[in-house]
Amino acid sequence: MNSAAFEELAESFAFLDDWEDRYRHVIDMGKAMCPLDHAFQTDRFKVEGCASQVWIRPLFTGQGPEAIFDFQGASDAMIVHGLVAILHMLYSGQTAEQVVNIDAPAALARLGLDAHLSAQRSNGVRAMIARIRATGQAHLSKA
């Protein structure tokens, strides 16, 4: 189940006809995201497999499969920072169990991103998704 924020984003994308407008919207979303403190922009939170620098700092409220997931993220590239914001909309507020089971490629396909990102950016998004899912799985394993 996708979050209400992601569903709103999907509706917004449906109204934007031009991909230049969609890219601008993605960039604006990245700019609007709460900044990740530089103290957390370290190797511990860095996502490997991205051409740009990307950091994701996971946060859980609660324990076990019902723990609520959130994260702070950042990138040194504006469009990638926007992609981090999209993933935040998709995953934030979900339980740890839902995080592991979200079909992120299908959700992003609804936005048309799968067809409009470069191979490098697509690989980076897959790396971010893998990192988020692994974080959810690790949280479940501790329970």
N, C-alpha and C positions, 0 to 999 in steps of 0.2 A: 504494500500500500504506500503510495507516494504522499508526501506531506502536502498540506494545504498551500504552503509557499511555493512548492514545485508546481502544483497544479495551476496556480496563478501565473507562474512563469510560462508554462505551456500555453495558456490562453493568450498571454501577451505576445508570444512568438507567433501565434496564429494570425494576429492582427498586423504584424510587421511583414510587409511583402518583400522588402528588399534586404538582401543579406548584409549590405553595408549598415543598414539600420539595426539589424540584429547584432552585428559585431559591436556597434557603438553601445547598444544596450548591455551586452556582456561586459564590456570595458567599464561602463558606469556602475554595474553591479559590483565589480571588483573594487572600484574606488569607494563605494559606499560600505564595504565590509569593515567591521571593526579591525583596526590594525593589530597584527601580531607583534608583541614586544620583541625587540631585537635580541633580548636575552634568550628567547626561544628559537631564534633562527640559527640553530646549531646542527651539527651532524646527527644528533639524536632524533631530531624531528624532520630532517631532510628526506625528501622522497627521491629515491634513486630511480633512474630510468626516464627522467624528464630532461629535455634539452635546456630548459630554463631552470633557475633555482626555485624550488618549491619546498615549503615547510608546512607540515600539518601537525598540530599539537592536539591530541585527542583528550577529551574530557568526558567522564562518566559521572552521573548522579545515581547513586544506588548500587546494588550488587546483583549479580546473577543475570539471568536472561531478560529480566524486566528493567535492568539498569538503562537509564536514558542517556543516549549518546549525543555529544556535541563536539565541535572542534573549532579551533582557531587556525587560520591558515594565511599564507602569504606567498607571493611570487615576485621575482624581479622583473617579470614581463607583464604588461598591462592586460593583454588578452588572456594570458594564463591565470592571472589573479582573478579575472572574471570567471574562468572555468572552475577555479577553486570555490568561488561564490555559488556557482550553480550546484556543485557537489554538496556544498553546505546546505543549500535549500533541499536537496534530495535526502540527505542523511540526518541532519540535525533534528532532534526531537524524537527520533526512532529508538526503539529498544535495541539492546545489543543483539538480540536474536533477529530482529528485523534487518539490522545493518548487514548481517551475514547473508540474508536471503533476498535483499533488494536486487532486482534485475536492472542494474544501472545501464548497461548497453541499450536495453529496450526503452528505458525512460529517456535517455539522451537521444535515441533515434526519433522519439516523438518531437524533439526540438529540431531535428534535421542536422544536428551537429555531426553525426557520423559521416555524412556526405560532404560536409563543408570544412572539415579540419584537415590540415596537412598531416602527412604520415607521422611526422615528429610529434605534433601536438596530440594526435590520436594515441600514440604510444605513451605520452605523458599522462593523458587522462586515464588510460588503462593502469598505469603505475599508481596513480593517486587512488583509484578505485581499489586496487589490490591492497594498498597500504591500509585503507579504511576498513576493508573487509577483514584483513589480518588482525587489525586492532580489535575489532568486534569479536573475532574468534578467540583471540588471546584472553579477552575479558571473560568470555563464556567458559573457557578452559579453567580459569581461576575459581570459578563458582563451585 
